[in-house]
Amino acid sequence: MREGSRRPKCLLDVLLKLHIEDQVLDEEEVRQEVDTFIAAGHVSIAVTVKWALFLVGLYPEVQEKIHQELDSVLGADSKGPLSVADLNELKYLECVLKESNRLYPPAGAVARKFLKTSAFVATKYPREHTLLWHLLGAQRRRRPRDCIGRVFAEMEAKILVCHILRSFSLHSLDSRDQVLPIIKLSLQSSQPARIKFRHRQQ
């Protein structure tokens, strides 16, 4: 990447700089970081897509707007290729996925250990104390959030949901009161989210 470039650096650029120029990471550490970046997203993508499809199946008017957007941007061919430009035009689908993630974040909680005695929100915590953030409750307020794999995860979820909704109409068989979020390693549901898939008639 050119010096002074405004284009954000990708993760691999940063890791290679830390390995080659700064010599902070060895080759194995770079490989482990890349593996973590790619593999860690699998569970969160699956959770994101599950909750998004469940919600879309509950709200026919939202699903209809998504279908209209897909047909407008991608045409009637449900098997046609997707380009990055196409995905970037799917603004309504993107909003639906973000709202689904706000209501049902893939990780229900995050733990952080204090490396030294610290004050946080007017409370003093000793060194080695672990603090657990309950994300399911925190996600109800509108504010910026970020994650190192956010853009990659959003694009992957968008592609999966796009392919499914190009071909199918969904109907969720249970209400949100029946399928409750349960915090485990990732956000699970109290019972399976049953969704009926029907081939779209275009």
Secondary structure, 3 states (H helix, E strand, C coil): CCCCCCCCCCHHHHHHHHHHHCCCCCHHHHHHHHHHHHHHHHHHHHHHHHHHHHHHHHCHHHHHHHHHHHHHHHCCCCCCCCCHHHHHHCHHHHHHHHHHHHHCCCCCEEEEECCCCEEECCEEECCCCEEEEEHHHHCCCCCCCCCCCHHHHHHHHHHHHHHHHHHEEEEECCCCCCCCEEECCCEEECCCCCEEEEECCC
